[in-house]
Amino acid sequence: MPPKIKEHTCPLCKGTGFPKSMEPARPGRRIYPVKCESCHGKGKISEMS
């Protein structure tokens, strides 16, 4: 029987896959989103149980 995989929303990025940028956005400046390190941009964390 394969192991059960539990998925839950990543607490760091709240499921968006991108954590909030620390620096305030200035007009005319683009901030490229950085993938969340905790869930690698997926927004969910999978756990084998």
Phi and psi in degrees as a GROMACS rama.xvg file:
@    title "Ramachandran Plot"
@    xaxis  label "Phi"
@    yaxis  label "Psi"
@TYPE xy
-68.5011  152.091  PRO-2
-66.6643  146.791  PRO-3
-75.7222  139.123  LYS-4
-110.614  119.342  ILE-5
-98.4936  132.495  LYS-6
-115.64  135.615  GLU-7
-137.251  157.405  HIS-8
-65.2438  135.961  THR-9
-64.9906  125.315  CYS-10
-72.1188  -24.9121  PRO-11
-70.7245  -44.9974  LEU-12
-108.031  1.13819  CYS-13
56.8743  36.9291  LYS-14
86.4042  0.367  GLY-15
-84.5404  -24.6432  THR-16
90.7028  -10.4353  GLY-17
-132.571  117.857  PHE-18
-68.7583  155.856  PRO-19
-62.1044  138.34  LYS-20
-70.8135  137.188  SER-21
-74.6437  -31.1873  MET-22
-91.5277  142.176  GLU-23
-68.6812  142.176  PRO-24
-76.3729  128.706  ALA-25
-96.9397  147.176  ARG-26
-58.3003  137.341  PRO-27
82.0662  0.230878  GLY-28
-114.007  128.439  ARG-29
-93.696  136.165  ARG-30
-109.261  119.994  ILE-31
-83.3182  127.448  TYR-32
-65.9014  142.684  PRO-33
-105.098  132.845  VAL-34
-61.9166  142.178  LYS-35
-63.4243  130.713  CYS-36
-71.2338  -30.1357  GLU-37
-70.0308  -43.4873  SER-38
-113.734  4.33125  CYS-39
57.9493  37.6286  HIS-40
82.7723  4.21752  GLY-41
-85.4496  -28.0413  LYS-42
86.7709  -12.1469  GLY-43
-130.504  149.377  LYS-44
-112.633  126.19  ILE-45
-97.2831  136.993  SER-46
-126.206  130.293  GLU-47
-83.6393  134.196  MET-48
